[in-house]
Amino acid sequence: MSDESLWYLDAVFYELNVRAFFDHNTDGHGDLRGLTQKLDYLKDLGVDAIWLLPIYPSPLLDDGYDIADYYSIHPDYGDLEDFKTFLNAAHQRGMRVITDLVLNHTSDQHRWFQSARNGRGDPYHDYYVWSDDDQKYAQARVIFLDSEQSNWTWDESAQRYYWHRFYSSQPDLNFDNPDVRDEMFKVAKFWLGMGVDGFRADAVPYLFEREGTNCENLPATHAYLKELRHFIDLYYPGRILLCEANQWPKDVRKYFGEGDEFHMGFHFPLMPRIYMAIRKGDVSPLIWVMDQTPPIPDNTQWSTFLRNHDELTLEMVSEEERQWMWEQYAPDPRMRLNLGIRRRLAPLLDNDRRKIELAYSLLFTLPGSPVIYYGDEIGMGDNIWLDDRSGVRTPMQWSNDNNAGFSAAPFESLYSPLIDEGEFSFSKVNVSQQEQDPNSLLNWIRKLLCIRKQNPAFGQGNLQILPCENMSILAFLRESKQQTLLILHNLSPETQRFTLDLTQFQGLNLVGLLQVENSVLISTPEYHFELPSRNYQWLNLIDE
Ligand code: NOJ
């Protein structure tokens, strides 16, 4: 396999919703032409791959994860020609694009479901999962706890219950039907043929159902996904599959197969532990989760993130930890949703630059390819008074101009209210202002990403956590063939002094990557450090 086809091992991803990014045709909704205009911004930030949230026709009852037609573009965003133009423009700038592939379910407005509702005998009836009662698969949990009571909903027209793991407006497809399995290959082929660089595959643990199980991560699911991977390797090498499985590392591990299933998988359990560790000033949650993280095949990579378009999920923590996270980070019940917290990064971290930097520094230095959620690079706020997850999906804040520079439409036509009050108001938090300020969060992230790219050990190096008696200090090595990096984080609000055993590196020099400073010889086995409050160091070990 060529190195080029392993591009995702050290890529920086940027997740965005076209609707929220930039409105070209001034109808109040962001669109593909608008996004195309903003590609240079993403390139300058250091983005290697853009992940687009669903862009297909949809009634938008789950913001596009309820797809009504897999082969077209939502009219608010433009059309297929606009998509091709956008894709070419991204490729010309050396950026890749992955789209959301929603295999598990469609919208109830999809023509397959509309037809299926005619009942038994309809050619599309078996595209979905039906039952005459609502008792089957009783061990499967309800995911959207705040809005759904059951995974079964009665359909008057079909006179049967249909199965859905998410909203009742999102009926699950029946993957036991070979026609469904083929349909989804066709969908993948269509977009790969157009030139997309891969897919973020939504909700993959739930494709198949089997009585007596919790209907997650089933062998049949893995077998199907392996077929999909095989198809991609055969016809579209270099394109990737990114797995959305909100599961424990040992279960996500199976989605990498022997390097023959997914290329990438989100590391869900790491994310809440970054917040726990920062709030406690204690590295134990991070050490614990890295310990739980099994090795993965060489041609695969974790996908790591601080926030995304959903609630900050607390599914991968204990009941006690969840309560603690809610108390600490979601004191107002409006901040909670299902098993999570619907807030953005900057408000979660008290808009405290040191905590935000610390979180990003952990994200950029621990193993995995980082994903930045749009707006979090400037520290955008949220609006907990909006429904569902809309509060973390407000328009991108480009400037202090009308409508935050997002749209020239009258503000009543915007798809969502802007954040226009308080410390996160677009008058205070916007791209334009941060571009002019050399010390802004935006410029700081640009710098870190640039340093990350110059140092291959971040993408492909092993992780070795160094023993340290001071529980506020996370000290680890990232080692690749080319280099060894020593990374230090002080999670506590106080300056910390600590000692590391660097016997193995005696005679080498420590050189800071983040600022120009003199190199320091490691002359003793026990090396003493001092790190100010919530500070971090990225150090290169060199022989000179
Ligand atoms: C996971 C997506 O991230 C979320 O936004 C969506 O609601 C569910 N899958 C259902 O598609």
Boltz pocket constraint, residues with backbone or C-beta under 6 A from the ligand:
constraints:
  - pocket:
      binder: B
      contacts: [[A, 62], [A, 65], [A, 66], [A, 102], [A, 166], [A, 202], [A, 203], [A, 244], [A, 309], [A, 310]]
      max_distance: 6.0
